[in-house]
Amino acid sequence: DEGFNNEAIKELHVPSLLEMLGIPYTGSNPQCLAYCYDKSLVRGIAREMDIRVPEAIFIRPEDNVYELKISFPVLVKPNFGDSSLGITQKSYAENVEQLADAIQSIRDHTGYDKPILVEEFLNGADLSVGIIGNFNEGYTILPIIEEDYSCLPKELPRICGYEAKWLPESPYWNLQSKPANLGEKLEKYIEEACLRLFERLECRDYCRFDWRLDGRGEPKLLEVNPNPGWCWDGHLAKMAKYKGMSYTTMIEEILKAAEKRLKINGENA
């Protein structure tokens, strides 16, 4: 589930209820979840912190005319949401006609009636970074992974979206992840930026950060996911595996991080 009644916008309702009932839980607090649900807000916070993000424009539902201040190609995505809902191969646009179709497709097929984000499309390495732990109590930065798009037909855009996660019949379903081959300086920059964002957004226990390199090899933040999936084949589990953690160990480390933060003795919990 992606939130109360499986509504992503209600993701923060469950931890809110748990806090009101005094029940401890793993993961970030409701405020952090609310921040990160809004992609444009996270972009603004990142820029304030001198962390690079893709160039973009913000399109409101009532906007019939807008000025595109960025060059094609672009990627069109819902500003609010998670699980890559609304992000498909049709989200990639190389001209005005495709852009209009992409916007309409999101509105028609997802029932999405909120602002849309149009970002410059980055064609470099597609990266994910995971953190388990807490800023002041010890944490582990998991190995950075990169999406391997070599299995895709050449005509398909290189994106890891809804089709890769939820549609087994799609060519994107066969995407694999591999350890990223980054230089030491670039890897350090990305990891330090993730730690700063982890603290600034008040993430807790576990989190995933998505980045992509532009054509010059410069890293730009795409999204922060304070509640990534714990599933055995998810990105967090893949990163943990490259760290030498079994799936069970990864779950244990997340639980231990929450217990330490909450000052719970695991043996007596």
Sequence and secondary structure as in RCSB ss.txt:
>XXXX:A:sequence
DEGFNNEAIKELHVPSLLEMLGIPYTGSNPQCLAYCYDKSLVRGIAREMDIRVPEAIFIRPEDNVYELKISFPVL
VKPNFGDSSLGITQKSYAENVEQLADAIQSIRDHTGYDKPILVEEFLNGADLSVGIIGNFNEGYTILPIIEEDYS
CLPKELPRICGYEAKWLPESPYWNLQSKPANLGEKLEKYIEEACLRLFERLECRDYCRFDWRLDGRGEPKLLEVN
PNPGWCWDGHLAKMAKYKGMSYTTMIEEILKAAEKRLKINGENA
>XXXX:A:secstr
  SGGG GGGTTHHHHHHHHHT   SS  HHHHHHHHBHHHHHHHHHHTT     EEEE TT SS    S SSEE
EEESB STTTT SGGGEESSHHHHHHHHHHHHHHH   S EEEEE   S EEEEEEEEETTTEEEE   EEEE T
TS TTS     HHHHH TTSGGGG EEEE    HHHHHHHHHHHHHHHHHTT  EEEEEEEEE TTS EEEEEEE
SS    TTSHHHHHHHHTT  HHHHHHHHHHHHHHHHT  TTT 
